[in-house]
């Protein structure tokens, strides 16, 4: 390993790149990293800076054990999920039973929020989520046990939310980075393509229905400035881990009355509503429409209006 730890001095970036000074300085700051990490022996992870295989193996083993224990206490999970860790057939999807020993409650909550958020894209289209692939990033740590506990808690929260909605984690990628992050790519199945819900399709005089109170963005922006009450943050977190699957199932019962649908996430209510209005313009068979919002009729989370 000496050849990887005692590296020759590299040519200065200024000698090989003539880009703007601010870009060079930003890159130098980004790669400088922690002095302690720079002085430490080379960290050996998998390809693409993945978390080490042994850590991942232990985490997934813990997740499987925890999931098995949860299934014993939840009687309404699909019976086909009660297999013990091997690949099984579930409708048209290949499903692997993955699931952990508890970690930090906050990290678990992050996992749940990420999973609920990812599945909402399927539910907004009237589709049941079937499988998920995860991209998990854990912060750098000298202690392998900290990396393991963080990844365990994050995937535990994600698997809890996925399984409660009949979706299974079937794979993914892990990495170490400056900040903790979790993203999931979810696949859903639909029997009849004609029943799929899209952003386009709204008509004049249609009503706008929100299935959750809004305002999480304003609340968390205020919280970062220490200007938000803890109770309001807690309420927002509770809302964010609440699945949209029940609302989706109800929507599917009224195919003639619910003509368009989307989920309200990063762009906010106005941003996603605008997407729905513009979507009609791409189809000559649909009318161009506008929308009127009555602020007094919009359900806001407590503290959201004040935070905005």
N, C-alpha and C positions, 0 to 999 in steps of 0.2 A: 504493500500500500504506500511505500515511501514516495514512489514516483507521482502519486496523486496528491500527496500532502505537501511535498516540497516542490512547488511549481516554479518554473523560471519566471522572471519579471516580464510582464506583458508590455507590448507597445502601447503608449499612451493613446487613448481614443482620439485626441486632437491630431495625432499624426496620420490617422487613417480615415477620419471623418470630418467633413467641413460644414456640418450642419449648424443651425443656429445655436448660439451659446446657451440659451435657456434649456434646449433639449439635452445638450451634453451634460449640463449641471444636474438636471432632473434624473438622467440615467445614472450618473455617478452616485447621487444620493440614494437612489433606489437599490443599487447593487452593493452599496457599502455595507448595509446590514448591521447587526449587532456586533460590537467588537468581540464579545465573548464567543459568538457563533463563528466569527472569522478565525479566532485563535484555536477553536476546537478541531479535533481530528475530523477527517471527511465523514460526513453522514452517509451511510449506505442504505438507500431505499431502493424501491423498484424503478422501472423505467418511468420517465417523466416525473421524477421526484415523488413517486408514490410512497405512501406509508409502508413500512417494512412488512413483508409477507407474514412474519410470525405474529405481529400485532394484529393485522387484519384477520388472520385465522382465529386468534383467540377472541377477538371482538365478535366475529360471525358465530362462533361456537356459543358465546354467551347470549347473543341475540336469539339464536335458535332455541336455547334452553328456556329463555324468558318467554318467548312466543308460545312454546309448548305449555308452559304453566298458565299463561293467559287464556289459551284455548280451553283449558279444563274448567275455567271459571266463566267463560262466555258461551252460553248454549246456543245463541242464535247466529254464530258464524257459519258460513256454508260448510256442509259436511265434507265436501271434497278437500277442504283445507286441513282436515285432521290427519294428514299424513305426517310421517316423522322425518322430514328433512330431505326426502328424495324428490327427483323430478317426477311430476304427475301430470296427467292430462286434465284440463279444465276447459270445457267447451273447445274453442279453437285456439286457446292459449296454452303454452307450456309454462307451468307454474312451479317455482321452487319455494319451498317453505324456508324462509330465512328469519329469523329473529333471534336477553341481555340482562345483564345485571345492571341495576340502576346507576346512573351517574348523576351529574348535577341537574337539578330540576329545571333550571333556566335553559340549559343546553337541550334537554329533552323537549322543552316547549318550542325551541327553534326548529327542531326536527319535525314536530307536529305541524307547525305553521307552514313549513316548506312543502310538506306532503299534501296538506289540505289545499294550499295555493295551486300546486301542480295539477291535482285531480280536478280542480274547478274548471279547467279548460275543457275537459271531457264532459263534465256535468252540464256546462253551459250549452253544449251541443246536443244534449239529451242522450248521451252515451255513457255506459257504465265503464269505469276504469278497470282494467284487467291486470296489467303488469307495469312495473316501473323500473327505470335504471337511475342510479344515483351518482352524482358527482359530489364527493365530500372533501372539503378542505379543512384541515385542522391546523391550529397555530404551531409554529416551531416550538419544540420543548427539548430540554436536555434529558428529561426523565421520560423513558418509554412508557411508564405507567400512566403519566399524565396524558400522553397522546392516546393511549388505549382507552382510558376512562372517558375522555372527551368524545372520541369516535363512537364508543359504545353508547353513551347517552344520546348523541345526536341521531344515530341510526335506530335506537330504541324508540325515540319519539316518532320518527318517521314511520317505522313499521307499525306502531300502535295505530296511527291515523290511517295508514294504508289498509291494514287488515280489517279495521272497523267498517271500511267501505268496500270490502271484498276485493281489494287490490293487493298484489304481492310484489315485493322487491325481488327482482331476478338477476341483478348484477349491477355493475357500475365501475367507478374509478375513484381512488383515494389519492390525496396529495397533501403535502404540507405547504403552508403559505403564511403570509403576514397576518391574515385575518381568517377567522372561522367562517365558512360558507357551506351551504348545502343546496343543490339544485337537483330536480328530478325530471326525467323525461317519461311521460306516462302514455301508455297505449290503451285505447279503448276499442271495444267491439260493438257493432251494431247489426242487427238482423235485417232491418229494412232501411236502405239509404234514403227512402222517401220521407222518413220521419225525422231526419236530422234537423236540428235547429241551427240557424245561421244568424250572422249579424244583420244581413239584409232580409227584407220581407215585411217591414213595418208599413202600416197604412194610416191614412188620415183618420183621426179620432181614436186611434189606439191609445190605451192607457199604459203608463210606465209603472212597472211593479218592481220594487226593491225587496230582496229577501233578507237583507241585513241592514243594520244601521251603519252609516259611513262616518269617516273622520279619523281613521287610524293614522293617516299620513300627518295630519295636523297635530295630533296628540303626541306622536313620537318625535316630531320636530320640536315641539315645545319641551318634551321631556329631555332632549339633548341639551336644552338651555336651562334645565332645572326649573322650568316654569309650568310643570304639569303635576297635578295631584296623583299620588300613588294609586288611589282607588280608581281613577280614570284610566290609568295605564293598565291596571289589572282587568278592568272591564273590556278594554280593547283587546288584550291578549285572549280573553275568554271568547270574544267574538271571532278572532282570527283562527282559533282551533276548531270552530264549529263548522262542520261539513255542509256543503251545498247540495249533497246528494238527495236529502229529503225533498228539497225544493225542486230539484230536477225531476224526481219521480212524479211529483204532482203535476209539473208542467207537461209531462208526456201524456197525461190523462186528458189533456185538452188541446189536441193537435190543431183543431179548427180555430181556436181562439188565441193561442199563443203562437205568433207568426215569426218572431225574431227573439234572439236571446244572446247575451254575452255576460262575462263576469267583470265586476268592477275591481280593478287592482291598481297597478302603478300609474295609470293615466287619470285616475279619479273618475267621478261620475260624469263630468262634462266631457272629458276626453274620450271615454268609451261610448258615451251617447253620440258624440260627433262621428265616431267610427261607424256606428249603426246608420246614421243619417246619410253619410257619404257612400256607404255600401249600396244603398238603393240606386245611386246615380250610375253605378257600373252595370246595371241591368235595365235594358230598355223596356222590359215588360213591367217594371215596377215604377210607381209614382215617386217623384222627388218630394221629400217631406221635410218638415222642420219640427221643432219641439218647444214646448213651453214648460218651464220648471217653476213650481211654486215652492219657495224656500220653506214656508210654514208647513208644507206637507211632506218634506223630506225627513226621514228618521236619522237623527244624528246621535252619535255616542255622547255620553255625558262629558262635558268639557271641550268638545271638538269645536264648537262655534267660538268659544272664548279663545281657544288655542290658535284659531285661524286669524 
